[in-house]
């Protein structure tokens, strides 16, 4: 649907949107009056704070508790200070289409803790008859990414970890296939961009040594 963006896409579009001398510095990007941001990480908070600074009623939706968010307590507090509304323990299940196939609302369901699974981790399950809707014109999906599963399907010899990352030697970054190296988030899963860049530089040195 129109008005539905991924987190990084939303930030880039806002950054690149040109404002006219008459727009008071507000980017010419049609967002409507209300924005829903799905996610609980730093990218989600960035998107929510940007949206509220653009004068939009902004709601942050995430299926974990506030204490379990993957952000610092300071970032969480500052986001609330700016006026972002938090909807913790909620899971989006549907985005409604309005006129011209643009987003017009989002349906969510409340979540709650259930018995632990086989690994001892608590399960989060939907609460029966707890659905609610928000009238929004823009939805930003700022959830985590996973490594592309096609990598292991196309190359069965590549050993893959349980979380989908490629198994490799801890220091050198070589995978289970000799001469094939891995770096960045496909090796360590989601992490800061600076760590992914540093990983790439380190592995480049290892590849150079390998070729020599």
C-alpha positions in Angstrom: 0.0 0.0 0.0 1.0 3.6 -0.5 2.2 5.2 2.7 3.9 2.0 4.0 7.7 2.3 4.3 10.5 0.3 5.7 12.5 2.1 8.4 15.6 2.9 6.4 13.5 3.9 3.4 11.4 6.3 5.5 14.5 8.0 6.9 16.1 8.4 3.4 12.9 9.7 1.9 12.5 12.3 4.7 16.1 13.3 4.3 15.9 13.7 0.6 12.5 15.4 0.4 13.0 19.0 -0.7 11.2 21.7 1.1 10.1 25.0 -0.5 10.6 28.5 1.1 6.9 28.4 2.0 6.9 25.0 3.7 8.6 26.3 6.9 11.3 23.6 6.5 8.8 20.7 6.5 9.7 18.1 3.8 7.1 17.7 1.0 6.3 14.1 1.8 2.6 13.1 2.2 2.4 11.4 5.6 -1.1 12.4 6.6 -1.9 13.3 10.2 -1.0 10.1 12.0 2.0 7.7 11.8 2.4 4.2 13.2 6.0 2.9 13.6 6.4 -0.8 14.1 9.5 -1.9 16.0 11.4 -1.4 19.2 15.0 -0.8 18.2 17.0 2.4 17.5 15.8 2.6 13.9 12.2 2.5 15.1 12.9 5.3 17.6 14.6 7.4 15.0 11.6 7.1 12.7 9.1 7.9 15.4 11.1 10.9 16.6 11.4 12.2 13.1 7.7 11.8 12.5 6.7 13.6 15.6 9.1 16.5 14.8 7.2 16.8 11.5 4.0 17.5 13.5 2.5 14.0 13.2 0.7 12.1 15.9 3.0 9.2 16.2 2.5 5.8 17.8 5.3 3.2 18.4 4.0 -0.4 18.3 6.0 -3.3 19.6 5.3 -6.8 20.9 7.7 -6.7 23.8 7.8 -4.8 27.1 9.4 -1.4 27.4 12.1 -2.8 29.6 12.9 -5.4 26.9 13.4 -2.9 24.1 16.8 -3.0 22.4 17.6 0.6 23.1 19.0 2.6 26.0 16.8 3.8 28.8 17.8 7.4 27.9 16.7 7.0 24.3 13.4 5.6 25.4 12.8 8.4 27.8 13.8 11.1 25.2 11.4 9.5 22.7 8.5 9.8 25.1 9.5 13.3 26.0 9.2 14.3 22.4 5.6 13.1 22.4 5.7 9.6 20.8 3.0 7.4 22.2 4.1 3.8 23.1 1.9 0.7 22.5 4.0 -2.1 24.1 3.0 -5.8 24.1 1.0 -5.3 20.9 1.4 -7.1 17.5 0.2 -5.6 14.2 -1.9 -8.0 12.2 -3.3 -6.0 9.3 -2.9 -2.7 7.5 -6.1 -1.3 6.2 -6.4 0.2 2.7 -8.1 3.5 2.1 -8.8 5.4 -1.1 -6.3 5.0 -3.9 -4.7 2.0 -2.1 -3.0 4.1 0.6 -2.8 3.1 4.2 -5.8 4.2 6.3 -5.4 2.3 9.5 -3.7 -0.6 11.3 -5.2 -3.5 13.3 -3.2 -4.8 16.3 -3.7 -7.5 19.0 -2.6 -7.4 22.6 0.2 -9.8 23.6 0.9 -11.5 27.0 3.3 -14.0 28.4 2.6 -17.7 28.4 4.5 -20.8 29.7 8.2 -21.1 28.7 9.1 -23.2 25.7 11.6 -26.1 25.5 14.6 -23.8 25.8 13.2 -22.1 29.0 12.3 -18.8 27.2 9.0 -17.2 28.0 6.5 -17.3 25.1 4.6 -14.2 24.0 1.1 -15.1 22.7 -1.9 -13.1 21.5 -4.6 -12.3 24.0 -8.1 -13.5 22.8 -10.5 -10.8 21.8 -8.0 -8.0 22.4 -7.8 -6.5 18.9 -7.8 -2.7 18.5 -7.3 -0.4 15.5 -5.5 2.9 15.0 -6.4 5.4 12.3 -3.1 6.2 10.6 -2.1 7.3 7.1 1.5 6.2 7.3 3.0 3.0 8.6 6.7 2.6 9.0 8.0 -1.0 9.4 11.2 -0.7 11.4 11.8 -4.3 12.6 14.9 -6.3 12.5 16.3 -8.1 9.4 17.4 -11.7 9.0 20.1 -13.0 6.6 18.8 -14.1 3.2 17.9 -17.8 3.5 18.6 -18.3 -0.2 22.3 -18.1 0.6 22.3 -21.5 2.3 19.8 -23.0 -0.1 21.9 -22.1 -3.1 25.1 -23.3 -1.4 24.3 -26.3 0.8 28.0 -26.6 1.8 27.8 -23.3 3.7 27.3 -24.1 7.4 24.5 -21.9 8.9 23.9 -21.1 12.5 20.5 -21.4 14.2 19.8 -17.6 13.7 20.5 -17.8 10.0 23.9 -16.3 10.2 26.8 -17.9 8.3 29.1 -20.0 10.5 32.7 -18.9 10.3 36.1 -18.9 12.0 36.0 -16.4 14.9 39.0 -14.4 13.8 39.5 -15.0 10.1 35.9 -14.9 9.0 36.3 -17.9 6.7 33.1 -20.0 6.2 32.8 -23.8 6.1 33.9 -23.5 2.4 37.6 -22.9 2.0 38.3 -19.5 0.4 34.8 -18.2 1.1 34.7 -15.4 3.7 31.9 -13.6 5.5 31.6 -10.3 7.3 29.1 -7.9 8.7 25.5 -8.7 9.8 25.3 -11.9 7.9 28.1 -13.1 10.2 27.0 -11.5 13.5 23.3 -10.8 12.9 22.0 -7.3 13.5 24.5 -4.9 15.0 25.8 -1.3 14.6 26.7 -0.2 11.1 30.2 0.8 12.3 30.9 -2.8 13.5 29.8 -4.2 10.1 32.1 -1.9 8.3 35.0 -2.7 10.6 34.3 -6.4 10.1 34.4 -6.0 6.3 37.8 -4.2 6.5 39.2 -6.9 8.8 38.0 -9.7 6.5 39.4 -7.9 3.5 42.8 -8.2 5.2 42.3 -11.9 5.8 41.3 -12.4 2.2 44.5 -10.6 1.1 46.6 -12.9 3.3 44.7 -16.0 2.1 45.4 -15.1 -1.6 49.0 -14.5 -0.9 
